[in-house]
């Protein structure tokens, strides 16, 4: 659905000043990560998780700066030692001692925007731990910390509620995906479900206007729901992703006995029916799902769609599955010129997130081509 809005300088939203959210494949200044510190997030498997993070930092720091959030000075010393042993380029890692509740910076961190002149700013959406957990207040402070550190302009998105008061909008970075040219993917399950209570009383139309005003979005594509085991209830980064302005990869499950088959088939149908703002069909590339990943009797949200696009490389979750190779080859064709690197995520996904969930890109300050 396309949205238009009558904006002027007085609105003081990012859109009024020419800002938009760039696509993930556009040049990065840095990637933001938060070091894991809570064993309860990976019960029984936590010991391996810091070393997995160290490997991801090593891979990213070879191509761009890494802003790494740690709990305190003691944690910085310990993490620095681990990164050195893992072979990471420490000259490319900036440490920030900010306490956190969890490490999923995709959802709690800032969402950056950039204008045509190359100036970068950020949007500071409210974070409430997916409307599920009581410990979220430390994570909710991360965008404010980043704005102060970087000296960037910052906006707190809000709508006017029925009482005439401003209501801050909850939005997680994993719930949206953009093509950098004004289109956005999201799901009804995550944004509109009464069960989730992220934004009570806020309508679809209001959310589309907020996307327009704060992220530079003209065109929102609504899918239905997410995959089994998704603790966030419908995050888009497990089911469909832009890989070019008019190309989308969509997770599919051909096994009709699998509970992911029906929702993914419905999402695929919606994507095939969607049109670009110019009225053309999107190119839809199907991405397989791995076989079910189960631990302690719990189906986990394992998906190849949770990849992360960095400068010169794409990090792709793998699961010791025959479809690992299919997914890697598919993404290699879609991102020529980038190294496609599989990262074993069977342990990581026990924390109910993977590579895209743990990363947040900061775009480079370069003039926009859009």
C-alpha positions in Angstrom: 0.0 0.0 0.0 1.4 3.4 -0.9 1.3 6.3 1.6 1.5 10.0 1.0 1.7 12.7 3.5 1.6 16.5 3.5 4.8 17.5 5.3 6.5 20.8 5.9 9.5 22.0 7.8 7.3 22.4 10.9 6.8 18.6 11.3 10.5 18.1 12.1 10.4 14.5 11.1 13.3 12.9 9.2 11.3 12.8 6.0 10.9 16.6 6.2 14.7 16.9 6.0 15.2 14.3 3.3 16.2 11.3 5.4 15.4 7.7 4.5 16.5 4.3 5.8 19.2 2.9 3.5 19.2 -0.7 2.3 21.4 -3.0 4.2 23.6 -3.6 1.2 24.5 0.1 0.9 27.9 1.1 2.3 28.4 0.8 6.1 30.3 2.9 8.4 30.0 0.2 11.1 28.1 -2.7 12.6 26.7 -2.5 16.2 26.8 -5.6 18.4 26.3 -6.2 22.1 28.4 -8.8 23.8 26.4 -11.7 25.3 26.5 -11.8 29.1 23.4 -13.6 30.4 23.7 -17.4 30.5 19.9 -17.7 30.9 19.5 -16.5 27.3 21.2 -19.8 26.2 20.6 -22.2 29.0 23.0 -25.1 28.9 24.8 -23.8 25.8 26.1 -20.4 26.9 29.8 -21.5 27.0 30.2 -21.5 23.3 28.3 -18.3 22.5 31.0 -15.7 23.4 33.4 -17.5 21.1 30.9 -17.5 18.3 30.5 -13.7 18.8 34.3 -13.4 18.7 34.4 -15.1 15.4 31.6 -12.8 14.0 33.5 -9.7 15.2 36.6 -11.0 13.6 34.8 -11.4 10.2 33.2 -8.0 10.4 36.2 -6.1 11.6 38.1 -7.2 8.5 35.6 -5.0 6.5 34.2 -2.3 8.7 34.3 -0.8 12.2 32.5 -2.7 14.9 30.9 -0.8 17.8 30.8 -3.4 20.6 28.7 -2.8 23.7 30.0 -4.5 26.9 28.7 -4.4 30.4 31.6 -2.6 32.1 35.3 -2.1 32.2 36.0 -5.6 33.5 34.0 -7.1 30.6 35.9 -4.9 28.1 39.2 -6.4 29.4 37.9 -9.9 29.2 36.4 -9.5 25.7 39.5 -7.8 24.4 41.5 -10.8 25.4 39.0 -13.2 23.7 39.0 -11.1 20.5 42.8 -11.0 20.4 42.9 -14.8 20.7 40.3 -15.1 17.9 42.4 -13.0 15.6 40.1 -10.0 15.3 41.5 -6.6 14.2 41.2 -4.7 17.5 42.0 -1.4 15.7 38.6 -1.7 14.1 36.7 -2.4 17.3 35.3 0.4 19.5 34.1 -0.6 23.0 31.2 1.0 24.8 30.6 0.2 28.5 26.8 0.4 28.5 24.8 -2.2 30.6 22.2 -4.2 28.6 19.4 -6.6 29.3 20.1 -8.7 26.2 22.3 -8.6 23.1 19.9 -8.4 20.2 20.9 -4.9 18.9 18.8 -5.4 15.7 15.8 -4.8 17.8 17.0 -2.6 20.6 19.6 -0.5 18.9 19.2 2.7 16.8 17.7 2.6 13.3 19.8 4.9 11.2 18.7 7.1 8.4 20.6 9.2 5.8 19.8 12.1 3.6 20.8 12.7 0.0 23.8 14.8 1.1 25.2 11.9 3.1 24.4 13.1 6.6 23.5 10.3 8.9 21.0 10.5 11.8 19.1 8.0 13.9 15.6 7.1 14.9 15.0 6.1 18.5 12.0 3.8 18.7 10.7 2.5 22.0 11.8 -1.0 22.8 9.7 -3.1 25.2 11.3 -6.6 24.8 8.8 -7.7 22.2 5.9 -7.0 24.6 6.9 -10.2 26.4 9.5 -9.6 29.1 9.8 -7.2 32.0 13.5 -6.5 31.6 13.9 -4.1 28.8 14.8 -0.6 30.2 18.5 -0.9 29.8 18.2 -2.0 26.2 15.7 0.8 25.5 18.5 3.3 26.3 20.9 2.1 23.6 19.7 4.5 20.8 20.1 7.5 23.2 23.6 6.4 24.1 24.5 6.0 20.5 23.1 9.4 19.5 25.1 11.1 22.3 28.3 9.2 21.4 28.1 10.0 17.7 26.7 13.5 18.0 23.8 12.7 15.6 20.4 14.2 15.3 17.8 11.8 16.8 14.0 11.5 16.5 11.6 9.6 18.9 8.8 8.4 16.6 5.3 8.9 18.1 1.7 9.2 17.0 -1.2 11.2 18.5 -3.5 8.8 20.4 -7.2 9.1 21.0 -6.6 11.3 24.0 -4.6 13.8 22.0 -1.3 12.8 23.7 1.8 11.7 21.9 2.3 7.9 22.1 5.8 6.6 21.5 5.9 3.9 18.8 7.5 0.5 19.5 9.4 -0.9 16.6 12.1 -3.6 16.4 14.6 -3.5 13.6 14.0 -7.2 12.9 10.3 -6.5 12.2 11.1 -4.5 9.1 13.2 -4.7 6.0 13.7 -2.0 3.4 15.0 -1.7 -0.1 16.5 1.9 0.3 14.1 3.1 -2.4 11.0 3.7 -0.4 9.6 0.2 0.1 9.3 -1.7 3.4 8.4 -5.3 4.3 6.7 -6.2 7.6 4.1 -8.6 9.0 0.6 -8.1 10.4 1.3 -10.6 13.2 4.1 -8.5 14.6 2.7 -5.0 14.1 -1.0 -5.4 14.3 -1.8 -8.4 16.5 -3.8 -7.5 19.6 -1.9 -10.3 21.4 1.4 -8.6 21.1 0.4 -5.2 22.4 3.4 -3.4 21.0 1.3 -0.4 20.0 -2.2 -0.6 21.5 -4.8 1.4 19.6 -2.4 2.3 16.7 -3.8 1.4 13.3 -2.2 0.1 10.1 -2.7 3.5 8.5 -1.0 5.2 11.4 2.0 2.8 11.3 2.3 3.4 7.5 2.4 7.2 8.1 5.1 6.7 10.8 7.2 4.6 8.4 6.7 7.3 5.9 7.7 10.2 8.2 10.6 8.6 10.1 12.1 6.1 7.6 11.3 7.6 4.3 8.9 4.8 3.3 6.3 5.3 0.5 5.2 1.7 0.1 4.6 -0.9 2.8 4.2 -4.6 1.9 2.3 -6.5 4.6 2.9 -10.2 4.9 0.8 -12.3 7.3 2.8 -14.2 10.0 6.2 -15.6 10.8 7.7 -19.0 11.5 7.3 -21.5 14.2 9.4 -20.9 17.3 9.9 -17.2 16.6 9.8 -15.6 20.0 9.2 -12.2 18.5 6.0 -13.4 16.8 6.4 -12.5 13.1 9.7 -10.8 12.5 10.3 -10.3 8.8 14.0 -11.2 9.0 13.2 -14.9 9.3 10.8 -15.0 6.3 11.5 -12.4 3.6 14.3 -9.9 2.7 15.1 -7.4 0.1 18.3 -8.2 -1.8 17.9 -5.5 -4.4 15.4 -2.7 -5.0 13.0 -4.9 -6.8 14.2 -8.4 -5.7 13.0 -10.2 -2.6 14.1 -13.6 -1.2 11.3 -15.5 0.5 11.6 -18.5 2.8 9.6 -21.5 1.6 8.7 -24.9 3.1 7.5 -27.4 0.6 6.7 -30.1 3.2 2.9 -29.8 3.7 3.2 -31.6 7.0 5.5 -28.9 8.4 3.6 -26.1 10.3 5.7 -23.6 8.5 4.3 -24.6 5.1 1.0 -22.8 5.3 2.2 -19.4 6.6 5.2 -19.3 4.3 3.0 -20.2 1.3 0.6 -17.4 2.2 3.5 -14.9 2.4 4.9 -16.1 -0.9 1.5 -15.5 -2.5 1.3 -12.0 -1.1 4.8 -11.2 -2.4 3.9 -12.5 -5.9 0.9 -10.2 -5.9 2.8 -7.2 -4.6 3.8 -4.5 -7.0 6.6 -1.9 -7.0 5.6 1.7 -6.8 6.0 1.7 -10.6 3.4 -1.1 -10.9 5.8 -3.9 -11.8 6.1 -7.3 -10.2 9.0 -7.9 -7.8 11.4 -10.6 -8.6 10.9 -13.3 -6.0 13.6 -15.8 -5.2 12.7 -18.8 -3.1 15.0 -19.6 -0.2 14.7 -23.1 1.4 14.2 -23.7 5.1 16.5 -26.0 7.0 15.0 -29.1 8.6 13.5 -28.4 12.0 16.1 -27.5 14.6 14.9 -28.8 18.0 16.5 -28.6 21.4 15.0 -29.8 24.7 11.8 -30.5 22.8 11.5 -26.9 21.5 11.2 -26.0 17.8 13.7 -23.1 17.2 13.3 -20.3 14.6 16.1 -21.5 12.3 16.0 -19.7 9.0 18.5 -18.9 6.3 16.7 -15.5 5.8 18.4 -14.3 9.0 21.5 -13.4 7.1 23.4 -10.1 7.5 24.8 -8.0 4.6 28.1 -6.2 5.5 30.7 -4.4 3.4 32.0 -7.0 1.0 30.5 -10.0 2.7 27.3 -11.7 3.7 27.1 -13.8 6.9 24.6 -16.6 6.5 23.3 -18.9 9.3 23.9 -22.6 8.7 22.5 -25.6 10.6 24.5 -28.7 9.5 21.7 -29.3 6.9 21.8 -30.3 3.2 20.0 -27.0 2.4 22.9 -25.1 3.8 24.6 -25.3 0.5 21.5 -24.4 -1.5 21.0 -21.3 0.7 24.7 -20.2 0.4 24.6 -20.7 -3.4 21.4 -18.8 -3.8 22.7 -15.8 -1.9 26.0 -16.0 -3.7 24.1 -15.4 -7.0 22.2 -12.5 -5.5 25.2 -10.8 -4.0 28.0 -11.1 -6.6 31.2 -9.5 -5.5 30.6 -10.3 -1.8 32.1 -13.2 0.1 29.3 -15.5 1.3 30.3 -16.9 4.6 28.3 -19.6 6.4 28.3 -19.3 10.2 27.2 -22.4 12.2 24.2 -21.2 14.3 22.7 -24.4 15.9 23.9 -23.1 19.3 23.2 -19.5 18.6 19.6 -20.1 17.6 18.9 -21.6 21.0 18.8 -18.0 22.1 16.0 -17.5 19.6 17.9 -15.3 17.3 20.7 -15.5 14.7 23.0 -13.3 12.7 20.7 -10.6 11.6 19.1 -10.4 15.1 22.5 -9.6 16.7 23.7 -7.0 14.3 22.6 -3.4 13.4 24.2 -1.5 10.5 25.3 2.1 10.7 25.3 3.5 7.1 28.3 5.3 5.8 28.1 9.1 5.4 28.0 9.1 1.6 25.7 10.9 -0.8 22.6 8.9 -1.7 22.1 7.5 -5.2 18.4 7.1 -4.7 
